[in-house]
Amino acid sequence: MAMLKRTAATAIFSLLCICGLVRGDPDTSTVGYSCSTSIYQGTDLFKINLDDVLHHLRDDTAYNKFNYYYQSPWPGSTPICYGHGACNGALQVYDCVLCMTSAVTQIRSLCPMSVGAQVQLGDCRARYEQYDFTEK
């Protein structure tokens, strides 16, 4: 009887995992990061655009196939800030949002006032620069 209950519990748990109803936390441990040695001033327009880019990377990467490029404010206006966010494709949408929230928090903490920075976490990454770029 105990064996039957254990088998049933294992089957139910496996079904929940397959259906995505049970999920683990994303890996938000820092794998690596780099910061530009160039800095911006606290009142610089770049800071406003950087805040906008990081906001969009945090909130929109999960809803753009886990691979999202964004620039602020728009082409032809200065100073432009370019950004890229990416999540592990095996994550659920909610876990990508959690991971990108951590990546944005860490990039701000690790690279304050840098005009370019990137942080790689276990399950996601964020990058921003003053120039246009494409991740490979």
N, C-alpha and C positions, 0 to 999 in steps of 0.2 A: 504494500500500500504506500509506504514512504517513497519507494522508487517511482511509482506512478505519479505521485504529487511532484516530485523533483523533475521528472520528465515533462510534465505539463507546464510547470513554471519555466523551465528552460525554453520550451517551445513558444510560450507566450512572450517571453523576453526577446527571443530571436525575432519574432514577428514584429514587435514594437520597434526594434532596431532597424529592421528592413524597411519599415514604413516611415522611418524618420521621426518617430514620436519620442524616442529616447536619443539624446545627443550628449556628447561630451563637450567640455569647454574647449575653445580654440587654444592653440599653443601661442601664448603671447610673450614667451621668453625672448629676450633680445639675442639675436644671432650675430648681428653686426650693425654698425652705423658709420656714417661719415658726415662731416660738417665742413662747409666752406669756411675759409679763414676770413673772407670778406664779410663784413657785417653791415646792417642797415641801422639807421637811427630810429629811435622809438616813435618819432612823429613822421617818419617817412611814409609816402604813399604806398611804397612796396609792402609795408606792414598791413595795410588795409587789404591789399590784393592777396597777400599771403593768407591772412585770416579767412578770406573768402575761399581760396583754393583748399585749404585744410578742412574747412567746413564741408565743402562738396565731396572731397575724398572720403571723409568720415561717413557722410550720410548717403552717398550715391554709388560707391563702388559695388556694393552688394547687389544693387539693382541694375547694373550695367555689365552683366556677364562676368563679374569679379575681376574686370580689367578695364579701368576707367582713367581716361585722360581729361584734364580740365585746365582751362586757362582763365585768368582774370586780369583786367576786366574784359577786354576783347581785343582782337587784332587792331593795330593802328594806334592804340592808346598806350601810354606809358605810365609807370613802369609795369610791364606785364610779368606776372608770376605764372609759371607752368607747373602742373602737378600730375602725378600718376599714382594710382592706388591699385593694388592687386591682392587677391586672396587665393588661397589654396582651393582649387575647384572641387575638392571633396567635402568642403564645408557646407553647412546649411546657410541660408541667407542671414538668419539671426546671428550665427556664429561669425560670419564675415563682418557684420556690423560691429560686434563686440571686439573683434581683432583690430579693425580699422580705428575704432575709438581708442584702443590702447596704443596703436602705432602713432596716431596724431598726438596723443598725450606725451608719448616718449620722445617724438621728434622735437616737440617744443621744449621739453626738459633737457634733452641731450645737446641740442644745437640752438640755444637761444640767440636770436638776432642774426643768424646766419642767412646769407642770401641764397644759399643752396644747401640741401641736406637730404639724406636718405636714411631710413631705418629698416632693417630686415628683422621681422619677428618669425617665430616658428611657422605660422600659418598665413602671414600676410606681410606686405611691405608698403611703405609710403615714400615718395620722393617729391621734392620741389626744387625748382631752379629759376634763375632769371632768364634763361634761354630755353628755346624749344628743344625737346629731346624725345627719343623713342626708346623704350626698354626692349631688350631682345631676350 
